[in-house]
Amino acid sequence: MASWRHYRPPKRKTMKISFITVCMNRLFHLKETLPLNIEDTADLDREFIILNYNSKDRMNEYLWNHFQAEIKSGLIKLYHTKDPKFFQMSHSKNVGAKQATGDIIINLDADNFVVKGFSEWLIKVFSKNPNSICRLNTEELENGWSGAGKVAITKWNLLKLKGYDEGMIGWGYEDRDLLRRAKEYLDLEYVPISLEFIDVIEHSNSLRFENYEKDVLAEEVNKIQCPQIHTYNDITPKEFRIKYDGSKYFEQPEFDYWARKTVYDKQGNEHKVLAWKDDPEACAYFGYADWKVDTQFKDLFFVGDEVFDEHHKYPNHKRKLKQEEINPDGWGECKLKRLYGNFK
């Protein structure tokens, strides 16, 4: 791939979208999401870049057997690298993004659904202002929701940013860092993705961390006790996320959902924090889900920006380097092969 300085966006009548999905041992998720994602984008100019990031689950064979026509036509572009021993979020996203030929790049985790209407909304956003970047605004929520990694940016601007910061190892923050740099160094307009366009296969962090190098979390983080949803009653996870919109008085920061406690601000002033479980209206509102309290950090269902701001212990995750210091030796580098049915 030539330097971004020599790259020029192709001229098209309508924008092309590249969906980038990286998979390491998550074929069981891809089996659910990929067929629906193809169906829900059928009327668009798009491609699906699928990166087999050294999976051990016969992912290539499955995709060839079930999506042979799509692979032959180029709708699905299947790539495979055997280099990584462990999953690396920033590096894997960069590898996939460099193969994209679309105007708009969307990172779509294997457990993420595109959602009908989302792609059309994106085209409107980037047609109005190509210098935009889209991501779920988890900072507006007291709890973070799965789907924050669903980020959209033009390939041109991603190249100028030199991709995601590969110095960030572990899970999380790489998308937040990209958003920070996009705003600070390219003055891109941040357009938040509405919760109506977020739909994921819910799973625990135990699964989320299983392909990372061991002990990526410090031991003290593993012991942090937090709440977790373990059952949804007469409501889907997506409906629950939309229902939780921060508009109710008991969804505000002065309410702690699990217990009454006393907190102190930076000036040392004492504040009483209320518990919604003591509030009948709050209990009725959240009654659509059963919560399990005192769950270890690794088993949390929802991990948002604010939780990581306070508790994360990943190495190098608060780097905040200058743009020129990001990936100085190149990015998205690895031995990579595009597959057309030969899996040796």
C-alpha positions in Angstrom: 0.0 0.0 0.0 1.4 3.4 -1.0 1.8 6.2 1.5 -1.4 8.2 2.2 0.4 11.2 0.6 0.1 9.4 -2.8 -3.5 8.1 -2.2 -6.4 9.9 -3.8 -10.0 8.9 -3.2 -11.7 7.4 -6.3 -14.4 9.5 -7.9 -17.8 7.8 -7.7 -21.4 8.9 -8.2 -22.3 7.3 -4.9 -20.2 6.5 -1.9 -18.9 3.0 -1.5 -18.8 1.5 2.0 -16.2 -1.0 3.3 -17.2 -3.0 6.3 -14.1 -4.3 8.1 -14.6 -7.4 10.3 -11.6 -9.0 12.1 -12.1 -12.5 13.5 -10.0 -14.6 15.8 -11.8 -17.7 16.9 -15.2 -16.0 16.6 -16.7 -17.9 13.7 -19.8 -18.7 15.8 -20.5 -14.9 15.9 -19.8 -14.4 12.3 -22.3 -17.1 11.3 -25.0 -15.0 12.9 -24.1 -11.5 11.8 -22.6 -11.8 8.3 -25.7 -13.2 6.5 -28.0 -10.5 8.0 -25.4 -7.8 7.4 -25.2 -8.7 3.7 -29.0 -8.8 3.4 -29.5 -5.4 5.2 -27.1 -3.6 2.8 -28.2 -5.2 -0.4 -29.1 -2.0 -2.2 -25.7 -0.3 -1.5 -22.3 -0.2 -3.1 -20.3 -2.0 -0.5 -17.8 -4.7 0.3 -17.1 -6.9 3.3 -13.4 -7.2 4.3 -13.2 -10.3 6.5 -9.8 -10.8 8.1 -9.0 -14.2 9.5 -6.6 -13.2 12.3 -5.0 -16.6 12.8 -8.2 -18.3 13.8 -8.2 -21.9 14.7 -11.9 -22.7 14.0 -11.8 -23.5 10.2 -13.2 -20.1 9.4 -11.9 -20.0 5.8 -13.5 -23.3 4.9 -16.8 -22.3 6.4 -16.9 -18.9 4.5 -16.0 -20.6 1.2 -18.6 -23.3 1.6 -21.4 -20.8 2.5 -20.4 -17.6 0.7 -18.5 -18.8 -2.4 -20.4 -16.7 -4.8 -19.9 -13.5 -2.7 -16.1 -14.2 -2.4 -15.8 -14.9 -6.2 -17.7 -11.6 -7.0 -15.6 -9.6 -4.6 -18.5 -8.7 -2.3 -16.6 -10.5 0.4 -12.8 -10.2 0.4 -11.4 -12.9 2.6 -7.9 -12.4 4.0 -5.8 -14.5 6.3 -2.7 -13.9 8.4 -0.9 -16.5 10.5 1.4 -14.0 12.1 -0.3 -13.0 15.4 -0.1 -15.4 18.3 -2.6 -13.3 20.3 -5.3 -10.9 19.4 -4.2 -7.2 18.9 -7.1 -4.9 18.4 -5.4 -1.9 16.8 -3.1 -3.9 14.6 -5.9 -6.2 13.3 -8.2 -3.2 12.5 -5.3 -1.5 10.6 -4.6 -4.7 8.6 -8.2 -4.9 7.5 -8.7 -1.2 6.8 -5.7 -1.1 4.5 -7.4 -3.6 2.2 -10.5 -1.5 1.8 -11.4 0.1 -1.5 -14.5 2.0 -0.2 -14.9 5.7 0.5 -16.2 5.0 4.0 -14.6 2.5 6.3 -16.7 1.0 9.1 -15.2 -1.2 11.7 -17.7 -3.9 12.5 -16.8 -6.5 15.1 -17.9 -10.1 14.5 -20.6 -9.8 17.1 -22.1 -6.6 15.5 -25.0 -6.2 13.2 -25.0 -3.4 10.6 -28.7 -2.6 11.4 -31.1 -1.6 8.6 -30.9 2.1 7.8 -27.5 2.6 9.4 -25.6 2.6 6.1 -28.0 5.0 4.5 -27.6 7.3 7.5 -23.8 7.2 7.1 -23.9 8.1 3.5 -26.0 11.1 4.3 -23.5 12.1 7.0 -20.5 11.8 4.8 -22.1 13.3 1.8 -22.8 16.4 3.8 -19.3 16.5 5.3 -16.7 13.9 4.3 -14.6 15.2 7.2 -16.7 13.4 9.8 -16.1 10.5 12.2 -18.9 8.5 13.7 -19.0 6.5 17.0 -21.4 5.7 19.7 -21.3 8.4 22.4 -20.8 6.3 25.5 -19.8 9.3 27.5 -23.4 10.4 27.7 -24.4 7.1 29.4 -23.8 6.2 33.0 -23.1 2.6 31.8 -21.2 1.8 28.6 -22.9 -0.3 26.0 -21.4 -2.8 23.6 -21.0 -1.4 20.2 -18.6 1.5 20.9 -16.1 -0.1 18.5 -18.5 0.6 15.6 -16.5 3.5 14.1 -16.9 5.1 10.6 -14.4 7.3 8.9 -13.3 7.9 5.3 -10.3 5.9 4.2 -8.6 9.1 3.2 -8.7 10.5 6.8 -7.8 7.1 8.4 -4.7 7.0 6.2 -3.8 10.6 7.3 -4.1 9.4 10.9 -1.9 6.4 10.2 -4.7 4.1 11.5 -5.2 3.0 15.1 -2.4 3.4 17.6 -0.7 -0.1 17.6 1.1 0.8 20.8 -2.1 0.3 22.6 -2.3 -3.4 23.6 -5.2 -5.1 25.2 -8.8 -4.3 24.7 -10.5 -0.9 24.5 -9.5 2.7 24.1 -8.1 2.3 20.6 -11.3 3.7 19.1 -11.5 6.5 21.7 -7.9 7.4 20.9 -8.7 7.5 17.2 -11.6 9.8 17.8 -9.4 12.1 19.9 -6.8 12.4 17.2 -9.4 12.8 14.5 -10.8 15.9 16.3 -7.5 17.3 17.5 -5.3 16.9 14.5 -7.7 16.8 11.5 -10.5 18.8 13.0 -13.0 16.2 11.9 -16.7 16.6 12.9 -17.8 14.1 15.5 -21.2 12.7 14.7 -22.5 10.3 17.4 -24.2 7.0 16.3 -27.6 6.7 17.7 -28.5 3.6 19.9 -31.1 2.7 17.3 -28.2 1.7 15.0 -26.5 -0.5 17.6 -27.3 -4.2 17.8 -24.9 -6.8 19.1 -24.6 -10.3 20.3 -24.2 -9.8 24.0 -21.5 -11.8 25.7 -19.3 -11.6 28.8 -15.8 -10.1 29.1 -14.5 -13.6 29.8 -15.2 -14.4 26.2 -14.0 -10.9 25.1 -10.6 -11.4 26.7 -9.9 -15.1 25.8 -7.8 -14.4 22.7 -5.6 -11.8 24.3 -2.2 -12.5 25.9 -2.6 -13.8 29.4 -2.6 -11.4 32.3 -3.4 -8.4 30.1 -5.5 -7.2 33.0 -3.7 -6.4 36.3 -4.8 -8.6 39.2 -6.5 -5.7 41.1 -8.8 -5.1 38.1 -9.9 -8.7 38.1 -11.1 -8.3 41.7 -13.2 -5.2 41.0 -16.8 -5.9 41.9 -19.5 -4.6 39.6 -23.1 -5.2 38.5 -24.2 -7.2 35.5 -27.4 -8.0 33.6 -27.9 -11.7 33.5 -31.6 -12.0 32.3 -33.8 -9.8 30.1 -37.5 -10.1 30.8 -40.0 -9.4 27.9 -37.5 -7.1 26.2 -34.5 -7.6 23.9 -31.0 -6.2 24.8 -31.3 -3.7 22.0 -34.7 -2.5 23.3 -33.3 -2.2 26.8 -30.4 -0.1 25.6 -32.7 2.3 23.8 -35.0 2.4 26.8 -32.0 3.5 28.9 -31.6 7.0 27.5 -30.5 9.0 30.5 -33.7 11.1 30.6 -35.0 9.8 34.0 -34.0 11.5 37.2 -32.7 8.2 38.6 -30.4 7.8 35.5 -28.4 10.8 36.5 -24.9 10.7 38.0 -26.2 11.5 41.5 -27.9 8.1 41.6 -25.8 5.1 42.3 -27.7 2.0 41.0 -26.5 -0.4 43.6 -26.0 1.1 47.0 -26.3 4.3 49.0 -22.9 5.8 49.6 -21.0 8.9 50.4 -18.6 10.4 47.8 -16.3 13.4 47.9 -15.6 15.8 45.0 -12.1 17.2 44.2 -12.6 20.0 46.7 -13.3 17.5 49.5 -17.0 18.3 49.8 -19.2 15.4 50.9 -22.1 14.2 48.7 -24.7 11.6 49.4 -25.3 9.2 46.5 -28.8 7.6 46.3 -29.5 4.0 45.2 -32.1 3.4 42.6 -32.9 0.0 44.1 -34.5 2.0 47.0 -36.7 4.0 44.5 -40.0 2.2 43.5 -40.2 4.1 40.1 -36.6 3.2 39.3 -37.2 -0.4 40.2 -40.2 -0.6 38.0 -38.3 1.0 35.1 -35.4 -1.4 35.3 -37.6 -4.3 36.0 -37.2 -5.5 32.4 -33.8 -6.9 33.4 -32.5 -8.9 36.4 -29.2 -7.7 37.7 -26.5 -9.7 39.4 -24.5 -7.6 41.8 -20.9 -8.0 43.0 -19.7 -9.6 39.7 -16.0 -9.5 39.0 -14.8 -7.1 36.4 -14.0 -9.7 33.8 -17.6 -10.9 33.7 -19.2 -7.5 33.2 -21.6 -7.3 30.3 -21.2 -3.5 29.8 -17.9 -1.7 30.0 -18.0 2.0 29.1 -15.5 4.7 28.7 -16.0 6.0 32.2 -15.4 2.6 33.7 -12.2 2.2 31.9 -11.2 5.8 32.8 -11.4 4.8 36.4 -10.4 1.2 36.4 -8.4 0.1 33.4 -4.9 -1.2 33.9 -3.9 -2.0 30.4 -0.3 -1.1 29.5 0.1 2.0 27.4 -3.6 2.9 27.3 -3.2 6.4 28.4 -0.5 7.3 26.0 -2.2 10.3 24.3 0.8 10.7 21.9 1.1 13.4 19.3 -0.1 12.4 15.9 3.5 12.3 14.5 4.4 9.8 17.2 1.7 7.3 16.3 3.0 4.1 14.5 6.3 5.6 13.5 7.6 2.3 12.0 4.5 1.6 9.9 1.0 0.2 10.6 -1.0 -2.8 9.6 2.1 -4.7 8.7 2.0 -8.5 8.4 2.2 -11.4 6.0 -1.3 -11.4 4.4 -2.9 -13.6 1.8 -6.2 -13.0 0.0 -8.1 -16.3 -0.3 -10.2 -17.7 -3.2 -10.7 -21.2 -2.0 -7.1 -22.4 -1.5 -6.6 -22.7 2.2 -3.1 -24.3 2.4 
